Amino acid sequence: MPRLSTSDKILRAALKLFERGGAEAVSMRRIADAVGITPMAIYRHFPNREALLKRLSDDSFQAIAHEWAAHGTHPDVLERLLALLTPYLDYALANPHLFDHAFSLRRDDARRFPEDFRERQSPTLTVIADAIDEGMRLGVLRKDDAWDVAMTLWAQAHGLIVLYRAGRFSYDEAAFRAFYLASLRRVIDGIKA
């Protein structure tokens, strides 16, 4: 196994802190203590704390995008849409602090709809929009704006997850997962051709 670079060690330590306590738990001093370097040494690799948090967020987006792409091969477009949104739920439940930072908190560097998304800058929603566009071309889904439909579907998934995490469902995780998929299926049924 190759040795980790100092940058990688910093990122790993920051990620552990982030996963335990959110962005507030990530400090240069705590990271330095975990890595065994001085806090000032971190600035050789990351110009500031915000850049480090942005990198964690960007890596998070790439991980979920990779997961979505891996699930984006089902030949049935309707089933593919459900399969694509399942890892989103998995990610939200397994990585609540990263999920919040990436998808729920206001950030100045966050992508904005519609411009950034239509320019394919979102590694996550682009996969959904492409599946919707394909479904429209094949006549499986009603003709519409694929990006607007993708955002609607994502908003449904995101809203359900946020409500579940806020304790607004009495379901256990298995029951919520079943409800989540059934709810998304209802939305998808509503856009069928």
Solvent accessible surface area in square Angstrom, and as a share of the most:
residue,aa,sasa,rsa
1,M,200,0.89
2,P,116,0.73
3,R,218,0.80
4,L,55,0.27
5,S,58,0.37
6,T,50,0.29
7,S,33,0.21
8,D,57,0.29
9,K,78,0.33
10,I,0,0.00
11,L,16,0.08
12,R,121,0.44
13,A,10,0.07
14,A,0,0.00
15,L,60,0.30
16,K,118,0.50
17,L,24,0.12
18,F,1,0.00
19,E,76,0.34
20,R,176,0.64
21,G,31,0.29
22,G,4,0.04
23,A,17,0.13
24,E,143,0.64
25,A,19,0.15
26,V,1,0.01
27,S,35,0.23
28,M,19,0.09
29,R,163,0.59
30,R,123,0.45
31,I,0,0.00
32,A,0,0.00
33,D,108,0.56
34,A,72,0.56
35,V,31,0.18
36,G,66,0.64
37,I,50,0.25
38,T,83,0.49
39,P,39,0.24
40,M,139,0.62
41,A,9,0.07
42,I,0,0.00
43,Y,89,0.34
44,R,194,0.71
45,H,73,0.32
46,F,13,0.06
47,P,100,0.63
48,N,62,0.32
49,R,73,0.27
50,E,110,0.49
51,A,29,0.22
52,L,0,0.00
53,L,13,0.06
54,K,85,0.36
55,R,100,0.36
56,L,7,0.03
57,S,1,0.00
58,D,43,0.22
59,D,60,0.31
60,S,6,0.04
61,F,15,0.06
62,Q,105,0.47
63,A,58,0.45
64,I,3,0.01
65,A,10,0.08
66,H,135,0.60
67,E,74,0.33
68,W,1,0.00
69,A,55,0.42
70,A,64,0.50
71,H,71,0.32
72,G,21,0.20
73,T,109,0.63
74,H,77,0.34
75,P,117,0.74
76,D,62,0.32
77,V,5,0.03
78,L,30,0.15
79,E,60,0.27
80,R,25,0.09
81,L,0,0.00
82,L,11,0.05
83,A,30,0.23
84,L,1,0.00
85,L,0,0.00
86,T,40,0.23
87,P,3,0.02
88,Y,0,0.00
89,L,2,0.01
90,D,58,0.30
91,Y,23,0.09
92,A,0,0.00
93,L,44,0.22
94,A,77,0.60
95,N,33,0.17
96,P,47,0.30
97,H,63,0.28
98,L,12,0.06
99,F,0,0.00
100,D,38,0.20
101,H,18,0.08
102,A,7,0.05
103,F,28,0.12
104,S,51,0.33
105,L,94,0.47
106,R,206,0.75
107,R,30,0.11
108,D,134,0.70
109,D,63,0.33
110,A,25,0.20
111,R,67,0.25
112,R,101,0.37
113,F,70,0.29
114,P,50,0.31
115,E,101,0.45
116,D,33,0.17
117,F,12,0.05
118,R,97,0.35
119,E,114,0.51
120,R,130,0.48
121,Q,85,0.38
122,S,4,0.03
123,P,30,0.19
124,T,3,0.02
125,L,0,0.00
126,T,17,0.10
127,V,34,0.20
128,I,1,0.00
129,A,2,0.02
130,D,61,0.31
131,A,3,0.02
132,I,0,0.00
133,D,56,0.29
134,E,47,0.21
135,G,0,0.00
136,M,9,0.04
137,R,159,0.58
138,L,114,0.57
139,G,46,0.44
140,V,54,0.31
141,L,2,0.01
142,R,131,0.48
143,K,151,0.64
144,D,96,0.50
145,D,49,0.26
146,A,15,0.12
147,W,30,0.10
148,D,60,0.31
149,V,14,0.08
150,A,0,0.00
151,M,44,0.20
152,T,81,0.47
153,L,1,0.00
154,W,37,0.13
155,A,57,0.44
156,Q,56,0.25
157,A,0,0.00
158,H,37,0.17
159,G,28,0.27
160,L,17,0.09
161,I,0,0.00
162,V,60,0.35
163,L,84,0.42
164,Y,41,0.16
165,R,84,0.30
166,A,54,0.42
167,G,59,0.57
168,R,169,0.62
169,F,45,0.19
170,S,119,0.77
171,Y,92,0.35
172,D,95,0.49
173,E,79,0.35
174,A,72,0.56
175,A,40,0.31
176,F,0,0.00
177,R,66,0.24
178,A,64,0.50
179,F,63,0.26
180,Y,0,0.00
181,L,62,0.31
182,A,41,0.32
183,S,8,0.05
184,L,0,0.00
185,R,103,0.37
186,R,151,0.55
187,V,39,0.23
188,I,3,0.01
189,D,70,0.36
190,G,43,0.42
191,I,31,0.16
192,K,84,0.36
193,A,86,0.67
